[in-house]
Amino acid sequence: MRTLITGGAGFIGSHLADALLKDGHQVSVVDDLSTGNLANIQHLSGESRFRFVRDTVTNESTLAPLVADCDVVFHLAAAVGVKQIIEKTVDSIKTNILGAEVVLRLADIYHKKVLIASSSEVYGKSSIFPFQEEHDMLLGPTVKLRWSYAATKAVDEFLALAYYRQNGLPIVIVRFFNTIGPRQSGQYGMVVPRFVEQALSDQPLTVFDDGQQSRCFLDVEDAVRAVIQLAVHPAAVGQVINVGSDVEVTILDLANSVLTMIRDGARDGLTQANVEPDQRGVMFVPYEEALGSDFEEPRRRVPDISRLRALTNWEPKYNLTDTIQKIIDWYQVRPK
């Protein structure tokens, strides 16, 4: 395939570029490097089937020929991280909504398939677990800027589905759940790289609230493999599909596991049973102190991934311990 990745210098986008090139496809990347990093794709610069264009996804004059020249668009360009959403809300809303609108409109003009990257954020504060793709959304009030990201991603989904139903545009919507791995930055609030950075610097790990909130973390290589399978699967067209792990862990258990693996050199696996919540090197910080008084955070986020499994027979290859160790190894050798 001839593929175009918007946001392809970002964390997930760069791993997707690696995988597509490995499978023999051509890859074009457009990224304005606002949150992406040129270092993520530097190793691809000599590859004849790869090209990089530095520009914003909303610049139609740049994007139009790239869309016209591809078979499928992977639209990953978006605002990154809760901290970024709260601090730069206007930019985040414009990037998410206007970027998707431009991509979908051009794809419709040139009759190209589009995979839209959405987020588990759209489930909001729902308390019905695990999250299924047709579950109702439950978002907080508009005065809580934290929910603007979920709202923009929901608009992206509505727009993509409208193009599919009204114009027959082939689209696939992927809702990512807490994807982690090498190249992910902790500066935008991502919890695992932040913990690893703090532990390697011998700093206390900052755990928000009481640490009993839970998430399900998926290795980026497993996520990318699922995305590629969905992009070429005819039955995935017109569908919304969760991509994530269904193995749940509390943030406090996660923090203690990172501490154990780095400070004690332990690599014997992570389960809630073998992680003692001794809180060594952990500093608890209230949400309002870290992220402002209008911040709200769901206590649990667990995906139902039965649709993904039924379509593709996909299963994750890496457990959480494997991925944490990959992140630790990457932080120890990455250029400063």
C-alpha positions, 0 to 999 in steps of 0.5 A: 500500500501507499500510506499516509500517516498524519502525526507520523513523527509522534509516539504511535505514528512513528511505530506505525511507520516502522511496522508499515515499512517492515511489511513492504508498504510506502509511507509518507508522514506529515507532522508539524513537530508540535508534539512529535519528535524528529528523533522518532523517525530519524532512523527512517531518513535513508529509506527509499519508501519513506518521506517526511513532510513538516507541516500542519495537518490543516494546511490543505495545499500540503495535504491534498497531494499527499492524500491523492497519492496514497491508498489509505490515510492513518489520521493520528495527528491530534493534541496529546495528553491531559496536561496539554489539553488543559494548558492549551485548550484552544489549540487542542480543540482546533487541531482535533476538529479541524484536522479531522475535517480536512483529512476526511474532506480530502479523502472524500474528494480523492476516494481514499480509505481513512483510519481515524484514531480516536480515544477511550476518553469518549467514554468519559465518566461512564461506570458501565464496565467494560466499555463497549463501543455502543455504550453511552458517553457520559461527559462532565460539564463544559466548564471542566476543560478536561472534557473538551478532548473527549468532546472533540474526539466524539465530533471526529467520530460523528463526522467520519461516520457521517461521511461513511453513511452519507457519501460511502467513504470507507472509514475505520475508527479506532479507540485507543486505550492507554498505549505505552512504549518506547518514544513516549514522552512524560512531559504531556502527563503520560503516567508510565514514562513519567514514572520511569523518568522519575525513578531513573532520576531517583526522584519520588514518583508522583501519584495523583489522588490515592493511586487506586484509580486503574487503567489497562495498558497496551504495548504500542507494538500490539496497538500498531499491529491491531491498527494495520489489521483493521485498516485492511479488513473489509468488515472493519469499514464503518465500525468503531473498534476498541484497541487496548488491553483488558488487564487492569492495574491500579496506578499505585501498583504500577508505580511500585512495579516501576520502582521495583524494576528500576531500583531493585533490578527485578524483572520477575513479572507484574501482578497485583499479587506480587506488588506490595503497596509499600509506597517506597519513593511514592509521593501522593499529589491531589489532582487539584494541585497538579492539574487545577481545580476543574480537573476530573478523572475517571476511576476506571477505564477498561475496554471490551475488546471482543469486537477487535478479537472477533474481526482479526483474531488479534491478541497482545504479545507483550505483558505490562512487565515486558513493556515497562522494561522496554521503556526503561531500556529505551530511556537508558540509551536514548540521546539526551 
